[in-house]
Structures are given as C-alpha cells and as structure tokens.
Amino acid sequence: MHVQGAKMRHKTRGLLSLAAIALTALILAGCGATTGERAASGAGVGAAVGAGAGAATGGSATRGAVIGAGAGAAAGALTDEEDIDLSQ
C-alpha cells in the first residue's frame, strides 16, 4: 500500500511539472516576428519540453521530443504576431 502512494505522488508531481512546462512552451511559442520564426521557436521549445516530459513520466525522451516539436511548431505557426506583444 505504501508503494502505491509513493508512485501516485511521483506521478502527480510529474503531471504538475508537465503542465507548468507546457504552459511555458505555449507562451514562448509566440516569440518571433514571422510565422516561420514562431514555428521554429515553438518547435525548439516543444522538443525540449517533450523530452523532459517523456523522461519525467518514465516514457521515451526521444518520442516526447518528436511529439513536442510537432506541437510546438504548430502552436508557433498558429500564433499571430498580435497575439503576444512582448514590447508592452
């Protein structure tokens, strides 16, 4: 019983970390002046977040990086320059 509780706490901690990292990635995906720059920065951040999430949850860091890069590139490409104005 004690082992199950420890596993659940570890999994919960990993999911909370993953949520915080994903939120950061979505915010940073808006960095860049052009659609291509935002897609590239989103892919880079997504790959890093995906690799970290894969490793933190006991999965494959490589698979997480590939999935994260795709999601980050899509988020960056779909983010309009006016959506996130860092000059304010």
C-alpha positions as CSV (number, residue, x, y, z in Angstrom):
1,M,0.0,0.0,0.0
2,H,2.8,2.4,0.9
3,V,4.5,1.8,-2.5
4,Q,1.3,2.7,-4.4
5,G,1.0,6.0,-2.5
6,A,4.6,6.9,-3.4
7,K,4.0,6.1,-7.0
8,M,0.9,8.2,-7.1
9,R,2.7,11.2,-5.5
10,H,5.5,10.8,-8.0
11,K,3.0,10.7,-10.9
12,T,1.1,13.7,-9.6
13,R,4.3,15.7,-9.3
14,G,5.3,14.8,-12.8
15,L,1.9,15.8,-14.2
16,L,2.1,19.2,-12.4
17,S,5.6,19.8,-13.8
18,L,4.4,18.8,-17.2
19,A,1.5,21.3,-17.0
20,A,3.8,24.1,-16.0
21,I,6.3,23.3,-18.7
22,A,3.5,23.1,-21.3
23,L,2.1,26.5,-20.3
24,T,5.6,28.0,-20.6
25,A,6.0,26.4,-24.0
26,L,2.7,27.8,-25.2
27,I,3.7,31.3,-24.1
28,L,7.2,31.1,-25.7
29,A,5.8,29.7,-28.9
30,G,4.6,33.2,-29.7
31,C,8.2,34.5,-29.9
32,G,9.2,35.6,-33.3
33,A,8.4,38.3,-35.9
34,T,7.3,35.9,-38.7
35,T,5.3,32.8,-38.9
36,G,8.4,30.8,-39.7
37,E,10.3,32.2,-36.7
38,R,7.4,31.5,-34.4
39,A,7.1,27.9,-35.7
40,A,10.9,27.4,-35.3
41,S,11.0,28.7,-31.8
42,G,7.9,26.7,-30.9
43,A,9.5,23.6,-32.3
44,G,12.6,24.1,-30.3
45,V,10.8,24.8,-27.0
46,G,8.3,21.9,-27.7
47,A,11.1,19.5,-28.3
48,A,12.8,20.4,-25.0
49,V,9.5,20.3,-23.1
50,G,8.6,17.0,-24.8
51,A,11.9,15.4,-24.0
52,G,11.7,16.5,-20.4
53,A,8.1,15.3,-20.0
54,G,8.9,12.0,-21.6
55,A,11.8,11.4,-19.2
56,A,9.9,12.7,-16.2
57,T,6.9,10.4,-16.8
58,G,9.0,7.3,-17.4
59,G,8.4,7.4,-21.2
60,S,10.8,7.9,-24.1
61,A,12.6,11.2,-24.2
62,T,13.0,10.9,-28.0
63,R,9.4,10.2,-28.6
64,G,8.5,13.1,-26.3
65,A,10.8,15.4,-28.2
66,V,9.3,14.5,-31.6
67,I,5.8,15.0,-30.4
68,G,6.7,18.2,-28.5
69,A,8.4,19.6,-31.6
70,G,5.4,19.0,-33.7
71,A,3.0,20.5,-31.2
72,G,5.3,23.5,-30.6
73,A,5.8,24.2,-34.3
74,A,2.0,24.1,-34.8
75,A,1.4,26.4,-31.8
76,G,4.0,28.8,-33.0
77,A,2.7,28.8,-36.6
78,L,-0.8,29.3,-35.5
79,T,0.1,32.2,-33.1
80,D,-0.4,35.6,-34.7
81,E,2.2,38.4,-34.1
82,E,-0.5,40.5,-32.4
83,D,-1.5,37.6,-30.0
84,I,1.6,38.1,-27.9
85,D,3.2,41.5,-27.8
86,L,6.3,41.3,-25.6
87,S,7.1,45.0,-26.1
88,Q,4.5,46.1,-23.6
